[in-house]
Amino acid sequence: LRLICTTTAVQRKNVGASGPEKYTEAFIKKQIEEFNLGKRHLANMMGEDPETFTQEDIDRSIAYLFPSGLFDKQARPMMKHPTEVFPEQRKIQWGEDGRPFHFLFYTGKQSYYSLMHETYEKLLNVQKHQDQLIAQDLSPQKEKRNLAGSRWLTKIELEEMLLEKVSDNDYSRFIQLLEKLVALPCAEVEEQYIQKFSKEVPVQSQKVVIEPLQHDERGVAFSTGEGKRKTATATAVVYDNGTGKITVNGIDILHYFPVLQDREQLLFPFQFLGRIGKHDMVCTVSGGGRSAQAGAIRLASAKALRIFVTEKEVEFMRQAGLLTVDPRVKERKKPGQEGPRRKFTWKKR
Amino acid sequence: SSPAALAPCRIMPVRWSRYNPSYLEPEVRKESYQKPLEELTEEEREQAELKAVRPIKAAPPTLSSSVFSDPMISKFTNMMMKSGNKVLARSLMSQTLEAIKRKQLEKYHKAPENEKETIECNPYVIFHQALKNCQPIIGLSNITKGGKTYQVPVPLTDNRKRFLAMKWLITECRENKHRRTMMPEKLSQELLLAFNNEGPVIKKKHVLHKMAEANRAYAHFRWW
């Protein structure tokens, strides 16, 4: 049982939650003072203005003054603000008499439970507001929240915010509570609180620039597209005013792809747009196996066909999964196992 | 081994995939894109909005928008496949469908005029109806209580029903046939029998139903 889509970030140790602080506040303050002083000295050394000396300038100057041929970037000399070097850690949670400050200290996850309590309080607040509106005979307006540009904080970001470990179950319960809060009609009252836990996702950056049509010597319009699948790469040139002939590496598709499934995949974009007999295609493909090459050509032809078609149809193609690169590759074999998943035969003795 | 108690969890401990969890499944059929905006229900409208924003997974090689690609047939072909030999499985499937069509056409031409309309010639329709007829409604599960293991009647999900129907058909065709009969012939025979609610697979389904009815007393052992 593993988390979906594990990344290296998940395996990073959550230093903030590891225990009480190793560096006192006074120590960190002193470090910050020394850093600022050092920054001014460095600016003077480099002959630049100390007031407008940014972190990039610092990195540049250190790389110039202390050149290092070391391979690992983390091992080279660096000068960063102490908050980046010493990770944020929780202060000691109890006073001199041993009595903890927070009333939820003995639950073990004080920040998490206090957060849940706060969020629930906001929920009750919103419900009270709604009841008030109903009592005044004003119907609560239901404004659809913009799903487009926002996502909730990930578990790691939440851990960094709370400075304590959050389990998967706890995280999902928190997200459920947030969704419940957002789903209520008058949630705008607590919009500020909700925005603390949502992040912008730039959707517009996914806008892909489509190349314009080109014309060859005979005046026929054509466009090119490139596609990849597993280890196969393909380039497709789709000509307008054609008869539906498709050539792969100089060979007709009937001979190159004897299997029906591959030919179906090649024709998939054309059939989806209803342009089967209208275009000619010349492709080159290398690498991969039979199915991978077919998938690569399918992606290349779909990309090439984007120009001949309206924007709405491009969106339909994307929703049909024709324009996404398939990220699935062969999984590596692990040591102690026979294959990627298969373990060695279990022998009792 | 992940019971329903984990269902409220959004991070389902599942076999991991190369796609980010925010990727949605692709919709390949052309008709769903030709519907105008007004005809959609509330849920469909929300789905469409979500699809416009989220990234979509790539369509798998077995899926296509042509009339000839059917998800049930692909699933059945994959289950028939051995050691990744998809070419062989696909050819067996097409030979089966051809055999069904031939048998039905023979019956059609031999039948008298008034019965000609009742004979179904479309092999896809026969396949779907046969599968539907083979699906059990209720299943049995082993529950250990007080040291003894009881067979408790339990409702089945759609996916499980389809899987059981397909599995029974395939195992039936592989085991109970003469050494020299080919798989397509035997499969077409079984499918036609299942279409008419006869044959060993339907009998197996009825046996399962009878067992479930017999063990009704233990139904309260189920806790989910």
Interface residues (C-beta under 8 A of the other chain):
Chain A: L1 R2 L3 I4 C5 T6 L147 A148 R151 K155 D168 N169 Y171 S172 R173 I175 Q176 V203 Q206 V259 L260 Q261 E264 Q265 L267 F268 Q271 F272 S291 A294 G295 L299 E315 F316 R318 Q319 A320 G321 L322 T324 V325 D326 P327 R328 V329
Chain B: S2 P8 C9 R10 I11 M12 P13 V14 R15 W16 S17 R18 Y19 N20 P21 S22 P26 E27 V28 K30 Y33 E49 L50 K51 A52 V53 P55 I56 K57 A58 A59 P61 T62 L63 S64 S65 S66 F68 S69 K86 V87 R90
